[in-house]
Amino acid sequence: MLDLKTLIPEEISGTHIESEISQDQIRISGRYRNHRRFSLNLNRFIDEPLFYFGCGLFAGEGTKGGKGTPFEFANSNPMIIRKMMQLLQQLGISKSAISPRVQLRVNEKSSRGLIETLSDFWSEHMEIPKDRFRKASIRVKETTGRSR
C-alpha cells in the first residue's frame, strides 16, 4: 500500500497546500490563484500499482492547468475508464462527485442522435446516472477522429 502522506507537496504551481493527516484520511486544502478555496478529502493508503498506473493515464489523457473543473480525464476505452474510476474510488472520491460529459465528433452526415446512445452506454459502464452527466460536447468536423 502507498501512503499518500509521502507524496503531498507544500506547494503546487505557486499554490500553498495545507494538509491535515489522520490515521486513514488526508485533507488537502488551499486557495486557487483566483483566491477561491479548495479542499479534498482522500484515503491515506491506496494500492501502489493502481496509483502509478492512474498517474500515467492522467499524464497522457488528463487536463492539466485548464479552466473549469480541477480534474478532467478523457478516453474512449471502457477498460481505461473503469481503471480510472477504480483509482478514484480507492482515493475515496465518491461517484456522486463525478459529472461525466460525452464528447462527440461528427461530420455533417452523422446523426446527432448518437448522444443519447453514448450517454446510455457510459452511464451503464461507469455506473453513474445520466442525470449526473454534463451537457454533451458536439464538434462538427470533416473527419471524425481515430476512434468511433
C-alpha positions in Angstrom: 0.0 0.0 0.0 1.1 3.5 -0.8 1.0 6.2 1.9 -0.1 9.4 0.2 1.3 11.4 3.1 4.7 10.9 1.4 3.6 12.5 -1.8 1.9 15.7 -0.7 4.0 18.7 -1.7 4.0 22.0 0.2 3.3 23.9 -3.0 1.9 23.3 -6.5 2.4 25.9 -9.2 2.7 28.7 -6.6 -0.3 27.5 -4.6 0.5 26.7 -0.9 -1.0 23.3 0.1 -2.2 22.7 3.6 -2.7 19.1 4.8 -4.3 17.5 7.8 -3.3 13.9 8.2 -5.2 11.4 10.4 -4.7 7.6 10.7 -6.7 6.8 7.5 -7.5 10.1 5.8 -5.8 13.2 4.4 -7.4 16.5 4.0 -5.7 18.8 1.4 -6.7 22.4 1.2 -5.6 25.8 -0.1 -6.6 28.6 -2.4 -6.6 28.8 -6.2 -4.9 31.7 -7.9 -8.4 33.4 -8.1 -8.4 33.1 -4.2 -11.3 30.6 -4.2 -10.7 27.9 -1.5 -10.5 24.3 -2.3 -10.4 21.2 -0.1 -10.2 17.5 -0.9 -10.5 14.5 1.5 -8.6 11.4 0.4 -8.0 8.0 1.7 -4.4 7.9 3.0 -3.5 4.4 1.9 -4.1 3.1 -1.6 -2.9 0.4 -4.0 0.5 1.5 -5.2 0.4 -0.1 -8.8 -3.1 1.3 -9.4 -2.0 4.8 -8.2 1.0 5.0 -10.5 -1.0 3.5 -13.4 -3.6 6.2 -12.8 -0.9 8.9 -12.7 0.4 7.7 -16.1 -3.2 7.7 -17.5 -3.7 11.2 -16.3 -0.4 12.4 -17.7 -1.4 11.1 -21.1 -5.2 11.8 -21.1 -5.9 14.3 -18.4 -6.4 18.1 -18.4 -3.7 19.9 -16.6 -3.9 23.6 -15.6 -7.1 24.2 -17.5 -10.1 26.4 -16.5 -13.2 24.9 -15.0 -13.1 21.6 -13.2 -9.8 20.8 -11.4 -9.7 17.3 -12.7 -10.7 16.1 -16.2 -9.9 12.8 -17.9 -10.9 11.7 -21.4 -10.7 8.3 -23.1 -13.0 6.2 -25.3 -11.9 2.8 -24.0 -14.3 1.4 -21.3 -11.5 -0.6 -19.7 -9.3 2.5 -19.2 -12.3 4.5 -17.8 -13.0 1.6 -15.4 -9.4 1.7 -14.1 -9.6 5.5 -13.6 -12.9 5.0 -11.8 -11.3 2.3 -9.6 -8.5 4.7 -8.7 -10.9 7.5 -7.8 -12.9 5.0 -5.6 -9.7 3.9 -3.8 -8.8 7.6 -3.2 -12.2 8.0 -1.5 -13.8 10.1 -4.3 -17.5 9.2 -4.5 -19.3 8.6 -7.8 -21.7 11.4 -6.7 -18.8 13.9 -7.1 -18.2 12.8 -10.7 -20.0 14.6 -13.5 -19.1 12.9 -16.8 -19.5 14.6 -20.2 -19.9 12.8 -23.6 -17.9 14.4 -26.4 -18.7 13.5 -29.9 -17.0 14.5 -33.2 -19.3 14.2 -36.1 -19.4 15.2 -39.8 -22.4 16.8 -41.4 -23.9 13.5 -42.4 -23.6 11.9 -38.9 -26.6 11.6 -36.6 -26.7 13.7 -33.6 -29.0 11.1 -32.0 -25.8 9.3 -31.0 -25.5 11.4 -27.9 -28.4 9.5 -26.2 -26.9 6.2 -27.1 -23.5 7.2 -25.9 -24.8 8.6 -22.7 -26.7 5.3 -22.0 -23.5 3.4 -22.8 -21.2 5.4 -20.5 -23.9 5.7 -17.8 -24.0 1.9 -17.7 -20.2 1.3 -17.8 -19.5 4.0 -15.2 -22.5 3.2 -13.1 -23.4 6.9 -12.9 -26.9 8.0 -13.6 -27.4 10.0 -16.8 -28.8 13.0 -14.8 -25.2 13.4 -13.4 -23.8 13.9 -16.9 -23.0 17.5 -18.0 -24.2 18.8 -21.4 -22.6 16.9 -24.2 -20.0 18.4 -26.4 -20.6 18.0 -30.2 -17.8 19.1 -32.6 -18.6 19.1 -36.3 -15.5 18.2 -38.3 -14.7 16.8 -41.8 -13.1 13.7 -40.3 -14.4 12.2 -37.1 -11.1 11.2 -35.5 -9.3 8.0 -34.7 -11.9 6.2 -32.6 -15.6 5.6 -33.1 
